[in-house]
Amino acid sequence: MRRELSLPDEVMTDVLLRACRLGVPSSTLSAVSRSWHSVVAQNLAKIMIIHGAMPEALCRALQHDQSVLAQALLEAAIGGHTEIVRILLKAPEHAAHADCKGGKALVAAARGGHAEIVHLLLNSLHYAVHSDCQEGQALVEAVVGGHTEIVHMLLNAPLHAARADCQEGLALVEAVRRGYTEIVHLLLNAPQHAARADLQEGQALVEAVIGGHREIMCMLLNAPQHAARADCQAGQALLLAVRGRHTEILCLLLNAPLHAARANCLEGRALSEAVHRGYTEMAFLLLNAPQHAAQADNKEGLALLLAALGGQIEVARMLLNAPQHAARADSKDGEALVLAVRGGHIELVGILLNAPQHAARADCKEGEALVSAVRGGHIELVGILLNAHQHAARADCKEGWALVLAVREAHVEVVNMLLNAPQHAARADCQEGEALLSAVRGGHIELVGILLNATQHAARADCKGGVALVLAVRGGHIEMVKMLLNAPQHAARADCQEGLALVLAARGGHIEMVRMMLTVPQHAARADSKEGQALEGAVRGGHVEIVRMLLNAMLHAAHADLLSRQALEQAVNKGRRALFRLLLAGPLSAAQVEDGCVDASQNARQRQDIVIERMLLDALEAAAGE
């Protein structure tokens, strides 16, 4: 016994619709529809199944329910089934209403680009659909899809034609955004209710600029009525034209017959954008606009700063020589000059320094331009700034910071230029000798000599308590140590920092350095300084010659015996036999040798150093004999 299905009509209708869309075969749908007793479901199934049936048969199948006809018409419009739509609309009895469901079939057909179906719906004998249904949504859908023929039909429908200005001109905006020139022309020239080119505060024009649609722009600006304003949205179109590098569009906006764009709009942002992006031609157009030209000095000369940053020589010339509101080369305290120097733009620096009016000062920003030139190693620019005709840069600016930088970068020629500047030359002893310390730290012997022998305000070799000497010793620069110890004035003291230089030299095994510091005529280093660390370090390093020099220098030192005894222990601990012999012959008394040998004997025995142990025994016997 066959089981009857009992489902709501809405459910069965939805099932059949989905089956049709998925392409379920007609035979299957026929079988299913016959098994249901729902009039709605059966009729809907027959509509979708009787594809191409004779009108009489179709009419017999659909004579029960108009709602089914409406749904069928919509489905046929969505799927683009022209023949089914024609049959539904032209049935002799109970024909479908073309305007059913509020014109949804028309919107669907316009969206899908089914021009013939649109024509059938608009010209149906039974309740023809209105082109302007659903607030003109059909027109918007046709425009978005670029269906020109459908747009034409909707705008020229005999009754209730679609309004080209529907939905606040959305159709026109969409057409412009997509670059549909012909559709834009149709909308602007519709017989009734044509779209306004200036709608939404000129949004259509802005979209045309973004897309670079020159022809569409011309149509908008020259529309017979309500033409778009080139200065719409406070000049946003002009700014977008610059960003997109649309030179021709920029010309159109600046030369529009009415309400031309103002080149100085948005506080001159268009000019700043053109300069920043390097669009020289656009910058020229903005500066020479027939009306409301861009001001080169706007925002304290921002455009000039951008030109200097990018090294744009021609643009800088245009800005400085603008017919009105020319940029000042010294704007923002000479920031443009500093930027040009940092980039190494020699010609641009010359233009700024020699501007006919308000030329940049070479000493601007407390000498920042000179410091930047030195930091970048731009020797030619340093010379230009130091020898400027007016307000030349001071070589001693920022407490000699330029000199310090030049030394750190080892720019010998720049250092000479700064020290020998015609006016306000840099002082070699600036910043308490920081330039000299930088030269020593970097191992630049030539620069050390230049600084120590400067004609005026030479660097002091003893600056900062002798740090220069300590750094030279630590770096192993013998020639540099000699220069510091023998400087003509304010020579470094070998005993500086409690003899730290001597200790470092002894530890490092620098024999010549130790000799120089012990024998320098004035302020020689004490061999026993820093509690004998020099001797101890030399012993640990096994530097026999240095130990000998230190012992000889300590003959009359107050603590020579104690230091020698400590060194003796170190020699034993390190296994330094030659040093051990040398120390035994030093300034130790017999009793001290005996005490030191007793202490060291245990260490020698632990190390199993037979030779040193034997030497210790000999030393003890000799001490006992005394």
C-alpha positions as CSV (number, residue, x, y, z in Angstrom):
1,M,0.0,0.0,0.0
2,R,1.4,3.3,-1.1
3,R,2.2,5.7,1.8
4,E,0.9,9.2,1.3
5,L,3.3,12.1,2.2
6,S,1.7,14.9,4.2
7,L,3.9,18.0,4.1
8,P,3.1,21.7,4.1
9,D,2.7,23.3,0.7
10,E,5.6,25.7,1.4
11,V,8.0,22.9,2.1
12,M,7.0,20.9,-1.0
13,T,7.3,24.0,-3.1
14,D,10.7,24.8,-1.8
15,V,11.8,21.2,-2.4
16,L,10.7,21.2,-6.0
17,L,12.3,24.6,-6.7
18,R,15.6,23.4,-5.4
19,A,15.3,20.3,-7.4
20,C,14.7,22.3,-10.6
21,R,17.7,24.5,-9.9
22,L,19.9,21.5,-9.3
23,G,18.9,20.0,-12.7
24,V,16.9,17.0,-11.4
25,P,15.4,15.1,-14.5
26,S,11.8,15.9,-15.5
27,S,10.8,12.2,-15.1
28,T,11.8,12.2,-11.5
29,L,9.9,15.5,-10.7
30,S,6.8,14.1,-12.5
31,A,6.8,11.0,-10.4
32,V,7.3,12.9,-7.2
33,S,4.6,15.5,-8.0
34,R,2.0,12.7,-8.8
35,S,2.7,11.1,-5.4
36,W,1.7,14.3,-3.6
37,H,-1.9,15.6,-3.4
38,S,-0.9,19.2,-3.0
39,V,-2.3,21.3,-5.8
40,V,0.5,23.9,-5.3
41,A,3.3,21.4,-5.5
42,Q,1.8,19.5,-8.5
43,N,1.2,22.7,-10.5
44,L,4.7,24.1,-9.7
45,A,6.3,20.8,-10.7
46,K,4.4,20.8,-14.0
47,I,5.5,24.4,-14.7
48,M,9.1,23.5,-14.4
49,I,8.7,20.1,-16.2
50,I,6.5,21.1,-19.2
51,H,9.4,22.8,-20.9
52,G,8.4,23.7,-24.5
53,A,4.9,22.2,-24.2
54,M,2.1,23.6,-26.2
55,P,0.4,26.7,-24.7
56,E,-2.9,24.8,-24.4
57,A,-1.3,22.1,-22.3
58,L,0.4,24.6,-20.2
59,C,-2.7,26.5,-19.5
60,R,-4.5,23.4,-18.4
61,A,-1.7,22.7,-16.0
62,L,-1.7,26.1,-14.4
63,Q,-5.3,27.1,-14.3
64,H,-5.6,26.4,-10.5
65,D,-3.2,28.9,-8.7
66,Q,-1.9,32.4,-9.6
67,S,0.7,32.3,-6.9
68,V,2.3,29.3,-8.6
69,L,2.4,31.3,-11.8
70,A,4.2,34.2,-10.1
71,Q,6.9,31.9,-8.6
72,A,7.3,30.2,-12.0
73,L,7.8,33.5,-13.7
74,L,10.4,34.5,-11.2
75,E,12.3,31.2,-11.6
76,A,12.2,31.4,-15.3
77,A,13.5,35.0,-15.2
78,I,16.4,34.0,-12.9
79,G,17.3,31.1,-15.1
80,G,17.0,33.0,-18.3
81,H,14.3,30.7,-19.8
82,T,12.9,33.1,-22.4
83,E,10.5,30.6,-23.9
84,I,8.9,29.7,-20.6
85,V,8.5,33.4,-19.7
86,R,6.8,34.0,-23.1
87,I,4.4,31.1,-22.5
88,L,3.6,32.2,-19.0
89,L,2.9,35.8,-20.1
90,K,0.9,35.0,-23.2
91,A,-1.3,32.2,-22.0
92,P,-4.9,32.7,-23.3
93,E,-6.4,32.2,-19.8
94,H,-4.8,32.7,-16.4
95,A,-1.6,34.3,-17.8
96,A,1.1,35.3,-15.3
97,H,1.2,38.9,-14.2
98,A,4.5,40.5,-15.4
99,D,4.5,42.8,-12.3
100,C,3.9,40.0,-9.8
101,K,6.0,39.9,-6.6
102,G,6.6,43.7,-6.9
103,G,8.6,43.3,-10.1
104,K,11.2,40.8,-8.8
105,A,11.2,39.1,-12.2
106,L,12.3,42.3,-13.9
107,V,15.1,42.8,-11.4
108,A,16.3,39.2,-11.8
109,A,16.3,39.5,-15.6
110,A,18.2,42.8,-15.5
111,R,20.7,41.3,-13.1
112,G,21.3,38.3,-15.4
113,G,21.5,40.4,-18.5
114,H,18.5,38.7,-20.2
115,A,17.5,41.5,-22.5
116,E,14.7,39.6,-24.3
117,I,13.0,38.6,-21.0
118,V,13.2,42.3,-19.9
119,H,11.5,43.3,-23.1
120,L,8.8,40.7,-22.6
121,L,8.1,41.9,-19.0
122,L,8.0,45.5,-20.0
123,N,5.7,44.9,-22.9
124,S,3.4,42.3,-21.5
125,L,-0.3,42.6,-22.3
126,H,-1.2,41.5,-18.8
127,Y,-0.1,43.8,-16.1
128,A,3.2,45.0,-17.7
129,V,5.9,45.6,-15.1
130,H,7.0,49.2,-14.4
131,S,10.7,50.0,-15.2
132,D,11.0,52.0,-12.0
133,C,9.8,49.3,-9.7
134,Q,11.6,48.7,-6.4
135,E,13.0,52.2,-6.5
136,G,14.8,51.6,-9.8
137,Q,16.7,48.5,-8.6
138,A,16.4,46.9,-12.1
139,L,18.3,49.8,-13.5
140,V,21.0,49.6,-10.9
141,E,21.4,45.9,-11.5
142,A,21.6,46.4,-15.3
143,V,24.3,49.1,-14.8
144,V,26.4,47.1,-12.4
145,G,26.4,44.2,-14.9
146,G,27.2,46.6,-17.8
147,H,24.1,45.6,-19.8
148,T,23.8,48.6,-22.0
149,E,20.8,47.3,-24.0
150,I,18.8,46.7,-20.9
151,V,19.6,50.1,-19.5
152,H,18.4,51.7,-22.7
153,M,15.1,49.7,-22.5
154,L,14.5,50.6,-18.9
155,L,15.1,54.3,-19.5
156,N,12.9,54.4,-22.6
157,A,10.0,52.3,-21.4
158,P,6.7,53.6,-22.7
159,L,5.2,53.8,-19.3
160,H,6.8,54.4,-15.9
161,A,10.3,54.5,-17.4
162,A,13.2,54.0,-14.9
163,R,14.5,57.2,-13.4
164,A,18.2,57.6,-14.2
165,D,18.6,59.5,-10.9
166,C,17.1,56.8,-8.8
167,Q,18.5,55.8,-5.4
168,E,20.3,59.2,-5.2
169,G,22.2,58.6,-8.4
170,L,23.6,55.2,-7.5
171,A,23.3,54.0,-11.0
172,L,25.5,56.8,-12.3
173,V,28.1,56.3,-9.6
174,E,28.3,52.5,-10.4
175,A,28.6,53.1,-14.1
176,V,31.4,55.6,-13.6
177,R,33.2,53.4,-11.2
178,R,33.3,50.6,-13.7
179,G,34.2,52.8,-16.6
180,Y,31.0,52.2,-18.7
181,T,31.2,55.2,-20.9
182,E,28.1,54.5,-23.0
183,I,25.9,53.8,-20.0
184,V,27.1,57.0,-18.4
185,H,26.0,58.8,-21.5
186,L,22.6,57.2,-21.4
187,L,22.0,58.1,-17.8
188,L,23.1,61.7,-18.2
189,N,20.9,62.1,-21.3
190,A,17.8,60.2,-20.2
191,P,14.6,61.8,-21.6
192,Q,13.2,62.2,-18.2
193,H,14.8,62.5,-14.7
194,A,18.3,62.3,-16.1
195,A,21.1,61.6,-13.6
196,R,22.7,64.6,-12.1
197,A,26.5,64.8,-12.8
198,D,26.9,66.6,-9.4
199,L,25.1,64.0,-7.3
200,Q,26.4,63.0,-3.9
201,E,28.6,66.1,-3.7
202,G,30.4,65.1,-6.9
203,Q,31.0,61.4,-6.0
204,A,30.7,60.4,-9.7
205,L,33.5,62.8,-10.6
206,V,35.7,61.5,-7.8
207,E,35.1,57.9,-9.1
208,A,36.0,58.9,-12.6
209,V,39.3,60.5,-11.4
210,I,40.2,57.4,-9.3
211,G,39.7,55.2,-12.4
212,G,41.4,57.6,-14.7
213,H,38.4,57.8,-17.0
214,R,39.1,60.9,-19.0
215,E,36.2,60.7,-21.4
216,I,33.7,60.1,-18.6
217,M,35.1,63.1,-16.8
218,C,34.5,65.3,-19.8
219,M,30.9,64.2,-19.9
220,L,30.4,64.9,-16.2
221,L,32.0,68.3,-16.4
222,N,30.1,69.3,-19.5
223,A,26.7,67.8,-18.7
224,P,23.9,70.0,-20.1
225,Q,22.3,70.3,-16.6
226,H,23.7,70.0,-13.2
227,A,27.3,69.5,-14.4
228,A,29.8,68.2,-11.9
229,R,31.9,70.8,-10.1
230,A,35.7,70.3,-10.5
231,D,36.1,71.7,-7.0
232,C,33.7,69.2,-5.4
233,Q,34.4,67.7,-2.0
234,A,36.8,70.6,-1.2
235,G,39.1,69.6,-4.0
236,Q,39.3,65.8,-3.3
237,A,39.2,65.1,-7.1
238,L,42.3,67.2,-7.7
239,L,44.2,65.4,-4.9
240,L,43.2,62.0,-6.3
241,A,44.3,63.0,-9.8
242,V,47.8,63.8,-8.5
243,R,48.0,60.6,-6.6
244,G,47.1,58.6,-9.6
245,R,49.4,60.6,-11.8
246,H,46.6,61.5,-14.2
247,T,48.2,64.6,-15.8
248,E,45.5,65.1,-18.4
249,I,42.7,64.8,-15.9
250,L,44.5,67.3,-13.7
251,C,44.5,69.8,-16.6
252,L,40.8,69.2,-17.1
253,L,40.0,69.9,-13.4
254,L,42.2,73.1,-13.3
255,N,40.7,74.4,-16.6
256,A,37.0,73.5,-16.1
257,P,34.7,76.1,-17.6
258,L,32.8,76.5,-14.3
259,H,33.9,75.9,-10.8
260,A,37.4,74.9,-11.8
261,A,39.4,73.0,-9.1
262,R,41.5,75.2,-6.9
263,A,45.2,74.3,-7.0
264,N,45.6,75.5,-3.4
265,C,42.8,73.4,-2.0
266,L,43.2,71.3,1.1
267,E,45.9,73.6,2.3
268,G,48.1,72.8,-0.7
269,R,48.1,69.0,-0.3
270,A,48.0,68.5,-4.0
271,L,51.3,70.3,-4.5
272,S,52.9,68.5,-1.6
273,E,51.8,65.1,-3.0
274,A,53.1,66.0,-6.5
275,V,56.5,67.1,-5.1
276,H,56.8,64.1,-2.8
277,R,56.1,61.7,-5.6
278,G,58.4,63.5,-8.0
279,Y,55.8,64.5,-10.5
280,T,57.5,67.6,-11.8
281,E,55.0,68.4,-14.6
282,M,52.1,68.2,-12.2
283,A,53.9,70.5,-9.7
284,F,54.4,73.0,-12.6
285,L,50.7,72.9,-13.5
286,L,49.6,73.5,-9.9
287,L,52.0,76.4,-9.5
288,N,50.8,78.0,-12.7
289,A,47.1,77.4,-12.5
290,P,45.1,80.2,-14.1
291,Q,43.2,80.8,-10.9
292,H,43.9,80.0,-7.3
293,A,47.4,78.6,-8.1
294,A,49.1,76.6,-5.4
295,Q,51.2,78.5,-3.0
296,A,54.8,77.4,-2.9
297,D,55.3,78.7,0.7
298,N,52.2,76.9,2.0
299,K,52.6,75.2,5.4
300,E,56.0,76.9,6.0
301,G,57.4,75.6,2.8
302,L,56.5,72.0,3.1
303,A,56.8,71.5,-0.7
304,L,60.4,72.8,-0.7
305,L,61.3,70.5,2.2
306,L,60.0,67.5,0.2
307,A,61.9,68.6,-2.9
308,A,65.1,68.9,-0.8
309,L,64.5,65.5,0.7
310,G,64.2,63.9,-2.8
311,G,66.9,66.0,-4.4
312,Q,64.5,67.4,-6.9
313,I,66.5,70.3,-8.4
314,E,64.0,71.5,-11.0
315,V,61.1,71.4,-8.6
316,A,63.1,73.4,-6.0
317,R,63.8,76.0,-8.7
318,M,60.1,76.3,-9.5
319,L,59.2,76.7,-5.9
320,L,61.8,79.3,-5.2
321,N,60.9,81.3,-8.3
322,A,57.1,81.0,-8.2
323,P,55.4,84.2,-9.5
324,Q,53.5,84.5,-6.3
325,H,54.0,83.2,-2.8
326,A,57.4,81.8,-3.7
327,A,59.0,79.4,-1.2
328,R,61.6,80.8,1.2
329,A,64.9,78.9,1.2
330,D,65.4,79.7,4.9
331,S,61.9,78.4,5.9
332,K,61.7,76.4,9.1
333,D,65.1,77.7,10.1
334,G,66.8,76.2,7.1
335,E,65.4,72.7,7.3
336,A,65.5,72.4,3.5
337,L,69.3,73.1,3.5
338,V,69.9,70.4,6.1
339,L,67.9,67.9,4.1
340,A,69.7,68.7,0.9
341,V,73.0,68.3,2.7
342,R,72.1,65.0,4.2
343,G,71.3,63.7,0.7
344,G,74.5,65.0,-0.7
345,H,72.7,67.2,-3.3
346,I,75.5,69.6,-4.1
347,E,73.7,71.6,-6.8
348,L,70.6,71.9,-4.7
349,V,72.6,73.2,-1.7
350,G,74.0,75.9,-4.0
351,I,70.6,76.9,-5.2
352,L,69.3,77.3,-1.6
353,L,72.4,79.3,-0.4
354,N,72.1,81.6,-3.4
355,A,68.4,82.1,-3.6
356,P,67.6,85.7,-4.8
357,Q,65.5,86.3,-1.7
358,H,65.6,84.8,1.8
359,A,68.5,82.6,1.0
360,A,69.3,79.8,3.4
361,R,72.0,80.4,6.0
362,A,74.9,78.0,6.0
363,D,75.0,78.3,9.8
364,C,71.3,77.5,10.3
365,K,70.1,75.3,13.2
366,E,73.3,76.0,15.1
367,G,75.4,74.4,12.4
368,E,73.3,71.3,11.8
369,A,73.9,71.5,8.0
370,L,77.7,71.3,8.6
371,V,77.4,68.5,11.0
372,S,75.3,66.5,8.5
373,A,77.8,67.2,5.8
374,V,80.6,65.9,8.0
375,R,78.6,62.8,9.1
376,G,78.0,61.9,5.5
377,G,81.6,62.5,4.4
378,H,80.6,65.1,1.8
379,I,83.9,67.0,1.6
380,E,82.8,69.4,-1.1
381,L,79.7,70.4,0.8
382,V,81.8,71.0,3.9
383,G,83.9,73.4,1.9
384,I,80.8,75.2,0.5
385,L,79.2,75.7,3.9
386,L,82.5,76.9,5.5
387,N,83.1,79.4,2.7
388,A,79.5,80.7,2.1
389,H,79.4,84.4,1.2
390,Q,77.1,85.3,4.0
391,H,76.5,83.6,7.3
392,A,79.1,80.9,6.7
393,A,78.9,77.8,8.9
394,R,81.0,77.9,12.0
395,A,83.5,75.1,12.2
396,D,83.3,75.2,16.0
397,C,79.5,74.8,16.1
398,K,77.9,72.6,18.6
399,E,81.0,72.8,20.8
400,G,83.1,71.2,18.1
401,W,80.8,68.3,17.4
402,A,81.6,68.5,13.6
403,L,85.3,67.9,14.4
404,V,84.6,65.0,16.7
405,L,82.5,63.3,13.9
406,A,85.1,64.0,11.3
407,V,87.8,62.3,13.5
408,R,85.6,59.3,14.3
409,E,85.0,58.8,10.5
410,A,88.7,59.3,9.8
411,H,88.0,62.1,7.3
412,V,91.5,63.7,7.4
413,E,90.8,66.3,4.8
414,V,87.6,67.4,6.6
415,V,89.5,67.6,9.9
416,N,92.1,69.9,8.3
417,M,89.3,72.1,6.8
418,L,87.6,72.5,10.1
419,L,90.8,73.3,12.0
420,N,91.9,75.8,9.4
421,A,88.5,77.5,8.6
422,P,88.9,81.2,7.9
423,Q,86.6,82.2,10.7
424,H,85.6,80.4,13.9
425,A,87.9,77.4,13.2
426,A,87.3,74.3,15.2
427,R,89.3,73.9,18.4
428,A,91.4,70.7,18.6
429,D,90.8,70.6,22.3
430,C,87.0,70.8,22.1
431,Q,84.8,68.9,24.4
432,E,87.7,68.3,26.9
433,G,89.7,66.5,24.2
434,E,87.0,64.2,22.9
435,A,88.4,64.6,19.3
436,L,91.8,63.4,20.5
437,L,90.3,60.5,22.4
438,S,88.3,59.4,19.3
439,A,91.4,59.5,17.2
440,V,93.3,57.4,19.7
441,R,90.5,55.0,20.1
442,G,90.3,54.5,16.4
443,G,94.0,54.2,16.0
444,H,94.3,57.1,13.6
445,I,97.9,58.2,14.1
446,E,97.9,60.9,11.5
447,L,94.9,62.5,13.1
448,V,96.5,62.4,16.6
449,G,99.5,64.3,15.2
450,I,97.2,66.9,13.5
451,L,95.3,67.5,16.7
452,L,98.4,67.7,19.0
453,N,100.1,70.1,16.6
454,A,97.2,72.4,15.7
455,T,98.3,76.0,15.4
456,Q,95.7,77.2,17.9
457,H,94.1,75.5,20.8
458,A,95.9,72.2,20.2
459,A,94.6,69.2,21.9
460,R,96.1,68.4,25.3
461,A,97.7,65.0,25.4
462,D,96.9,64.9,29.2
463,C,93.2,65.5,28.7
464,K,90.7,63.8,30.9
465,G,93.4,62.7,33.4
466,G,95.5,60.8,30.8
467,V,92.7,58.7,29.2
468,A,94.3,59.2,25.8
469,L,97.6,57.6,27.0
470,V,95.8,54.7,28.6
471,L,93.8,54.1,25.4
472,A,96.9,54.2,23.2
473,V,98.7,51.7,25.5
474,R,95.7,49.4,25.5
475,G,95.5,49.5,21.7
476,G,99.2,48.8,21.4
477,H,100.0,51.9,19.4
478,I,103.6,52.6,20.2
479,E,104.0,55.6,17.9
480,M,100.9,57.1,19.4
481,V,102.2,56.6,22.9
482,K,105.5,58.3,21.9
483,M,103.6,61.3,20.4
484,L,101.5,61.7,23.6
485,L,104.5,61.5,26.0
486,N,106.5,64.0,23.8
487,A,103.7,66.4,22.9
488,P,105.1,70.0,22.7
489,Q,102.6,71.2,25.3
490,H,100.7,69.5,28.0
491,A,102.3,66.2,27.3
492,A,100.7,63.1,28.8
493,R,102.0,62.1,32.2
494,A,103.4,58.6,32.3
495,D,102.2,58.3,35.9
496,C,98.7,59.3,35.1
497,Q,95.8,57.4,36.8
498,E,98.2,56.0,39.4
499,G,100.3,54.3,36.7
500,L,97.5,52.4,34.9
501,A,99.3,53.0,31.6
502,L,102.4,51.3,32.9
503,V,100.5,48.3,34.3
504,L,98.7,47.8,30.9
505,A,102.0,48.0,29.0
506,A,103.7,45.6,31.4
507,R,100.8,43.1,31.1
508,G,100.8,43.3,27.3
509,G,104.6,42.8,27.1
510,H,105.2,46.2,25.4
511,I,108.9,46.6,26.2
512,E,109.4,49.9,24.4
513,M,106.3,51.4,26.0
514,V,107.5,50.4,29.5
515,R,110.9,51.8,28.8
516,M,109.5,55.1,27.6
517,M,107.2,55.5,30.6
518,L,109.9,54.7,33.1
519,T,112.5,57.0,31.5
520,V,110.4,60.0,30.4
521,P,112.1,63.2,31.7
522,Q,109.0,64.4,33.6
523,H,106.3,62.6,35.5
524,A,107.8,59.2,34.8
525,A,105.8,56.2,35.9
526,R,106.7,54.6,39.2
527,A,107.6,50.9,38.8
528,D,105.8,50.1,42.1
529,S,102.6,52.0,41.2
530,K,99.3,50.4,41.9
531,E,100.9,48.2,44.6
532,G,103.2,46.6,42.1
533,Q,100.6,45.5,39.6
534,A,103.0,46.2,36.8
535,L,105.6,43.8,38.1
536,E,103.0,41.2,38.9
537,G,101.5,41.5,35.5
538,A,104.9,41.2,33.8
539,V,105.7,38.1,35.8
540,R,102.4,36.4,35.0
541,G,103.0,37.1,31.3
542,G,106.5,35.9,31.4
543,H,108.0,39.1,30.2
544,V,111.6,38.8,31.5
545,E,112.9,42.0,30.0
546,I,110.1,44.1,31.5
547,V,110.6,42.4,34.9
548,R,114.3,43.3,34.8
549,M,113.4,47.0,33.9
550,L,110.9,47.2,36.7
551,L,113.2,45.6,39.3
552,N,116.0,48.0,38.3
553,A,113.6,50.9,38.7
554,M,112.5,49.7,42.1
555,L,115.9,49.5,43.7
556,H,115.1,52.4,46.0
557,A,111.4,51.9,46.3
558,A,110.0,51.8,49.8
559,H,108.2,48.5,49.2
560,A,110.5,47.0,46.6
561,D,111.3,43.9,48.8
562,L,107.7,43.2,49.5
563,L,106.7,43.5,45.8
564,S,109.7,41.4,44.8
565,R,108.6,38.7,47.3
566,Q,105.1,38.7,45.8
567,A,106.5,38.5,42.4
568,L,108.7,35.6,43.5
569,E,105.7,33.6,44.6
570,Q,104.0,34.4,41.2
571,A,107.1,33.2,39.3
572,V,107.0,29.9,41.2
573,N,103.3,29.5,40.8
574,K,103.6,30.1,37.0
575,G,106.7,28.0,36.6
576,R,108.7,31.0,35.3
577,R,112.3,29.7,35.9
578,A,114.1,32.6,34.2
579,L,112.1,35.1,36.1
580,F,112.7,33.2,39.3
581,R,116.4,33.5,38.9
582,L,116.0,37.2,38.0
583,L,114.0,37.9,41.1
584,L,116.4,36.1,43.4
585,A,119.1,38.5,42.2
586,G,116.8,41.4,43.0
587,P,116.5,43.6,46.0
588,L,115.4,40.9,48.5
589,S,117.3,40.4,51.7
590,A,118.4,37.0,52.9
591,A,115.6,36.8,55.4
592,Q,113.0,37.8,52.8
593,V,114.4,35.2,50.3
594,E,114.1,32.6,53.0
595,D,110.5,33.5,53.9
596,G,109.5,33.7,50.2
597,C,111.2,30.4,49.4
598,V,109.5,28.6,52.2
599,D,106.1,29.8,51.0
600,A,106.9,29.0,47.4
601,S,108.5,25.7,48.1
602,Q,105.2,24.0,48.9
603,N,103.7,25.3,45.5
604,A,106.7,24.0,43.6
605,R,106.4,20.6,45.3
606,Q,102.8,20.4,44.4
607,R,103.5,21.3,40.8
608,Q,106.4,18.7,40.8
609,D,108.7,21.3,39.3
610,I,112.1,19.7,40.3
611,V,114.2,22.5,38.8
612,I,112.5,25.3,40.7
613,E,112.4,23.2,43.8
614,R,116.2,22.7,43.5
615,M,116.6,26.5,42.9
616,L,114.6,27.1,46.1
617,L,116.9,24.8,48.1
618,D,120.0,26.6,46.8
619,A,118.4,30.0,47.6
620,L,117.6,28.8,51.1
621,E,121.2,27.5,51.7
622,A,122.6,30.8,50.4
623,A,120.3,32.7,52.7
624,A,121.3,30.6,55.7
625,G,125.0,31.2,54.9
626,E,124.4,34.9,55.1
